[in-house]
Amino acid sequence: MDSVQRLLAEHACERLVIDFVRRLDLGEPASVAELFTEDGWWEWPPPGDGRRAEGRTALAAYFGSRPPGRLSRRVMSNILVTVTGPDTATATSYFQTYRVDGHLTGREGGSGGGPVPAGPPVQVGHYEDGFRRVDGRWLLASRSLVLPFGGPTPLAG
């Protein structure tokens, strides 16, 4: 793999990291399943609660079960992609999640319910990702959540 191919692979994987959280916060959460390989998985391994969704159908059901009235914004940073082969890569990326439940809005993520007073993030952690190129398209093959800082989701009020 030459340097241009490596840069293109890194950019495609970085784009997946950003598209994942954009879809959760501003799009249709269930659609994040489209960013995974057919056999892809997401997990929150111990010491997390052990949740795991595997395969696009399970991923769409899991992420699509977002509570109504949830307003969230995730801030991604420190995205470090390492290309490990012509069709494989890994990444670590940091995130902060700002989130409230019970937000009244005409459109998820819109401003119909008005601004919510700013508070600290409810989660600060990182993702450990595996990527695989399938039919020329880079996709998430695996995503593990590591959450050293977390707390309950407050209610909008």
C-alpha positions in Angstrom: 0.0 0.0 0.0 1.5 3.3 -1.0 1.2 6.5 1.0 -1.8 7.9 -0.9 -3.7 4.6 -0.5 -2.8 4.7 3.2 -4.1 8.3 3.6 -7.3 7.4 1.8 -7.9 4.4 4.0 -7.2 6.5 7.2 -9.6 9.2 6.0 -12.3 6.7 5.2 -12.0 5.2 8.7 -12.0 8.6 10.4 -15.1 9.4 8.4 -16.8 6.3 9.8 -16.0 7.4 13.3 -17.6 10.8 12.8 -20.6 9.4 10.8 -21.4 7.0 13.6 -21.9 9.7 16.2 -23.6 12.1 13.7 -26.2 9.4 12.9 -26.8 8.8 16.6 -27.2 12.5 17.5 -28.7 14.0 14.4 -29.9 11.3 12.1 -31.7 8.0 12.4 -29.9 6.0 15.1 -30.8 2.6 13.7 -28.9 3.6 10.5 -25.5 3.2 12.2 -25.9 -0.5 11.4 -25.2 0.3 7.7 -21.7 1.5 8.8 -20.8 -2.1 10.0 -19.8 -5.2 8.1 -22.6 -7.9 7.9 -21.0 -9.7 10.9 -19.9 -6.5 12.7 -20.4 -6.0 16.4 -20.5 -3.3 19.1 -19.9 -4.0 22.7 -19.4 -2.5 26.2 -17.2 -5.3 27.7 -16.6 -5.7 31.5 -16.1 -3.7 33.6 -18.9 -2.2 31.5 -22.3 -3.8 31.6 -21.5 -6.5 29.1 -23.9 -5.3 26.4 -23.1 -6.7 22.9 -25.0 -6.4 19.5 -23.7 -8.5 16.6 -24.8 -8.4 13.0 -26.6 -5.6 11.2 -30.1 -6.6 12.3 -29.1 -6.7 16.0 -27.2 -3.4 15.7 -30.1 -1.7 14.0 -32.5 -2.9 16.8 -30.1 -1.9 19.6 -29.3 1.6 18.3 -32.8 2.1 17.1 -34.2 1.6 20.6 -33.0 5.1 21.6 -35.5 6.6 24.1 -38.0 9.2 22.7 -37.1 12.7 23.8 -33.4 12.0 24.1 -31.2 14.9 23.1 -27.5 14.2 22.7 -24.3 15.5 21.2 -21.1 13.5 21.1 -17.8 15.3 20.7 -15.1 13.1 19.0 -11.3 13.8 19.2 -7.9 12.1 19.2 -8.9 9.8 16.3 -5.8 7.7 15.6 -6.2 5.3 12.7 -3.6 2.6 12.0 -3.8 0.8 8.7 -2.8 -2.8 9.4 -3.2 -4.3 5.9 -4.6 -3.5 2.5 -8.1 -4.2 3.8 -7.9 -3.8 7.6 -7.3 -1.0 10.0 -7.8 -0.2 13.7 -8.5 3.1 15.5 -8.8 4.6 19.0 -10.9 7.7 19.4 -11.9 9.7 22.4 -15.5 10.9 23.0 -17.6 13.1 25.3 -21.3 12.6 25.5 -23.7 15.4 26.5 -27.2 14.0 26.9 -30.6 14.7 28.4 -33.9 12.8 28.3 -37.3 14.3 28.2 -36.4 17.0 25.7 -39.5 18.2 23.8 -38.8 18.9 20.2 -40.6 18.7 16.9 -37.6 17.0 15.3 -35.0 14.9 17.1 -32.0 17.1 17.7 -33.7 20.3 16.6 -34.3 23.4 18.6 -38.1 23.1 19.0 -37.7 22.4 22.7 -35.3 25.2 23.3 -31.7 25.0 24.5 -30.9 22.9 27.5 -28.7 24.4 30.2 -25.2 23.2 29.7 -23.8 20.7 32.1 -20.8 18.4 32.3 -20.7 15.4 29.9 -22.5 12.3 31.1 -19.8 10.1 29.6 -16.1 10.5 28.7 -14.3 7.5 27.2 -12.9 6.1 24.0 -13.8 3.6 21.3 -11.5 0.8 20.1 -12.4 0.1 16.5 -11.6 -2.5 13.9 -12.3 -1.8 10.2 -12.5 -4.0 7.2 -12.7 -3.0 3.5 -15.5 -5.0 1.8 -16.1 -4.6 -2.0 -13.9 -1.4 -1.9 -15.8 0.2 1.0 -14.4 0.7 4.5 -16.8 -0.4 7.2 -16.6 -1.0 11.0 -16.0 -4.6 11.8 -15.9 -4.1 15.6 -16.4 -1.3 18.1 -15.7 -1.6 21.8 -16.7 1.1 24.3 -14.3 2.0 27.1 -15.9 4.2 29.7 -13.8 5.4 32.6 -16.1 8.4 33.4 -19.9 8.0 33.3 -23.0 9.0 35.2 -26.8 9.0 34.8 -28.6 10.8 32.0 -30.3 13.9 33.5 -33.9 14.8 32.7 -34.5 18.1 30.8 -36.3 20.5 33.0 
